[in-house]
């Protein structure tokens, strides 16, 4: 256990020194494994991890979903999603911000990336909110918070990686994320409603749409609805696996982009290039995490933590609460993917041995959703808050302090949602329990 703790301490130092986390985890894992065994064994382990990770059939789901999201983004459907949401709630006080949350939720369903959702919706939603006199704090806060839905509402790259690391059914994880994702949309809308009732100047009313305009707006997003139904309906109904769903989704998105005449040689090249870059980044971090995981497992950290908890006779929910606090603290210095890869190998064996009154497979699905929700919170909390920095990069005229002030009510809504999901596991587990 001492070797593992030293490894974690050195890893944090390397991260603070701004070494890329993929290389930091890989380096500590390689050196730690070598000191526990031998240098030749460690070299063999690194080669095996890189080979297995790069040629994993299950991991092919990641570039396919990323490519699908890129095509949808470049098809201009994000604007139509916003228009559809605005047509129903735009005339409410704070309605444009609520429409932004709804559009982020819809876009997340075909994108799977929080950063991409936040960056895209900032270009779509910020101009009309400014035109109607919305405060920058509410406008940017709604975009940053709405963007976090990208890692929960399926298809989610984070849930895919969690499923691969813990050998959990990815289709079940996707289903488990639907209701918590919808709760996130509702919670954010309530937060906006409360804020604009207390401070009406934050979000004035927009224009009321007719039912004819609403119907036209809904018809304008039929492609997104079709894509979501094909992917989630196919997985839920047992028609195809998540990996097959990713391939089919990418193919349908490609056809949609051609039909909308938004796909040119240039946009296709940009979509493929962005897909390669993002996939390479994820794979590098994942391989580094696998190397580091081998080291901490060999050093016995998960086993010794389990024995310690057993000796102390701690309640299962007390242990879970401690883990959530650790996630919130780590969220101040790490981004979401790194946090998941760093902690899940240590925490999930402990969770599997605790008594929550449910079977171990069910507990793991529930734990996955809780981890993703607490990771969502880290995306909008200081000092890292990656979604906040994405917005700061796109909207250079808005102060960082303004955006962080704007996300505060949404962080509170997320904390409430997290508590509800912990207390009522059925909200995460009902859909997986009835899927084929």
WOGIZI-V667767 format. One line per field, one symbol per residue. ss: DSSP state (2 for helix, 1 for strand, 0 for the rest). A space follows every 50 residues. Layout:
ss = ???
//
This chain:
ss = 02222222222222220000222222222222222200222222222222 22220000022222222222222200222222222222200010222222 22222222222002222222222222222220000222222222222222 20000022222222220002222222222222222222222222222202 22001000002222222220022222222222222200000222222222 22222222200000222222222222222222222222222222222220 22222222222200022222222222222200000222222222222222 22000000022222222222222222220000000222222222000002 222222222222222222222220022222222200
//
